[in-house]
């Protein structure tokens, strides 16, 4: 199987997106350490696992672009879990903004 330039650019773009997600995770961890009020960052407890799963999805997509066949249901399942985590993060942030802190 011969890969085209498009496949290489697409794979490298997916790896770059995964790398940027890792950097965002490190920034979020330093934000947790620097925060004085931990309740304000409750949504990030859901976003950090979503970032990790996003990196995994991007790496799987890059491997697929470079010709390594991976079962497509893995990416669908991981994206569904990411969506659930994002909904949980948004819900907790909305509740926090309304003053419904635990």
C-alpha positions, 0 to 999 in steps of 0.5 A: 500500500502506497501512502500519498502526501495527503495521508502523511499530512493528515497523520502528522496533523492528528499527531500534532493535535494529540501533542497539543492535547497533552500540552493542554493537560499539563497546563490544566494540572498546573492550574490545579496546583495553583488554584486556591479554590478547588471547587471552581475547577470541578469541571476539569476533573472530567476534562482531564480524562477526556483529554487523555482519551482524545490523545488516544483517539488521535494516535489511533487515527494517525496510525490508521492514516499511516496504514496500520489497520485498527478496528473502527469501533474503538474510535467510536467507543472512545469518542462516545466516552469523551462526549459523556465526559464533556457533558458531565463537565459542562453540567458541573460547570453550569451548576457551579455557576448557578451557585449549586456547589456541594 
